[in-house]
């Protein structure tokens, strides 16, 4: 697992307005915490953080955090070994709004999410037009910080339509424990979605139109419902009524 160094300063002011000023000056508000210890508010340079997040390890990079407290001796810099616990991104710009760091020990196991990467093109996609579906993008693992895999590769070249790979089929290092549900589907090859035309419908299957639409269509063609009976046919004439009365 890749390691990197990140500098940080103690952040004395907190709150929305203070954080907004900090971001405008090129900083990122952050916190570092460890179970049983007080949470420390920090300021991190956004450019340095960008390089940390773009190592091959991604967000699972192990960071040596060098924390400098300006209220003390300039040489009083405390190193903390941390990993990224959570990142808040701006929904539109994509820049980092806040960073949570978890202090760890390199001799204690931790729980991390590692991305799953498919390799190759399924035979069922090349030969039969199948589509590769990947419903599970990452897997949860437990291991020592120094043994975190950068990614879990899944080779899909031999997959045909109907084939699937589950979490229990993943090839992980012996010193890594998988915590995700073993029955979760990681990758599958599904048939292409094709809409049937009228000529392709099964025998005896008819193309029907909703009743209201059919009525409108008939009216447009002059074949609607029979016209109402003329008034003369609906009601007897006045003379006929009188004759019946006299009879």
Order of alpha helices (4+ residues) and beta strands (2+ residues): beta-alpha-beta-beta-alpha-beta-beta-beta-beta-alpha-beta-beta-beta-beta-beta-beta-alpha-alpha-alpha
